[in-house]
Structure formats: structure tokens, C-alpha cells
């Protein structure tokens, strides 16, 4: 099962550098190592009332929890055209939202 984490330091994961403060997911074993090494912490929702009222923020969080390749696959399945320079999760997430793509 995947664990949603927030990077405390720069983390090299899945072929890319994750910046401090960025939210990502990893398997339980790797998550445990990152947490023990103080490179990441379990991500917590700061204000559940706010996020419950803002479905767009929830959708952004759901997209950002996916891996880069998963986002690219989702874009391809939904006919969202990505430019070669669209290689960051944030950029792809915005294009998916603009195209009206949802999860589930």
C-alpha cells in the first residue's frame, strides 16, 4: 500500500528530484526509510473543512499523489495533449484539470 508523504529535504525518487514541501507517494518500505532518515514525513491535511469545501483542491491533491508516469498515462487516455516540456507533475495536473479530467 502506498503512503502519502511530504518531503522535508530533497528526495531522489522514481527518477526525479522531489523538492522540500512537495507531496508524493511511495511504498511502505521506502516510506519507512525516508521517515526514519528525516527526509520525509507523513502528509496530513491541515484543514479538512476547507478541503472538503473545495473539490478543486482535492482533485489537485489526488493528481499530485500520482506518479509522473501515471499522470502522463491519464493525460494520454483522456486525449490531453502534453508538450515535450511538460515534465513536472504540477504542469500536467493543471492541464488535466483544465481539460476537465477527474479521478474515479
C-alpha positions, -999 to +999 in steps of 0.1 A: +000+000+000+013+035-008+019+061+018+014+098+010+044+118+022+057+153+023+094+159+015+114+176+043+146+176+023+153+170-014+145+134-022+156+115-053+126+092-061+113+075-092+138+092-115+132+127-103+141+152-076+113+159-051+116+194-036+110+200+001+073+206+008+062+186-022+037+158-016+043+124-032+035+087-026+058+058-020+055+022-010+055+014+028+091+001+029+107+031+012+084+055+031+096+040+064+133+046+054+125+082+044+107+089+076+134+073+098+161+093+079+140+125+084+138+131+047+100+130+046+070+129+069+035+115+065+014+142+048-015+154+068-045+176+057-041+209+075-077+220+073-102+192+065-132+216+064-115+238+038-105+209+016-140+193+020-155+226+006-130+229-023-133+200-047-107+216-070-081+214-042-090+178-035-086+170-072-052+187-073-041+167-043-053+135-058-034+142-090-002+152-071-003+119-052+001+101-085+035+093-100+046+113-131+041+083-154+006+078-141-003+114-148+011+111-183-009+079-189-040+096-176-034+125-199-030+102-229-061+082-220-081+114-219-067+129-251-049+157-232-020+169-254+012+174-234+041+194-248+077+179-245+085+204-218+055+192-197+076+170-174+065+182-140+036+169-120+023+204-114+022+213-151+005+181-161-020+184-132-030+219-144-036+206-179-057+177-167-078+200-146-082+225-174-094+196-196-120+185-171-103+152-162-113+137-129-102+106-110-127+078-104 
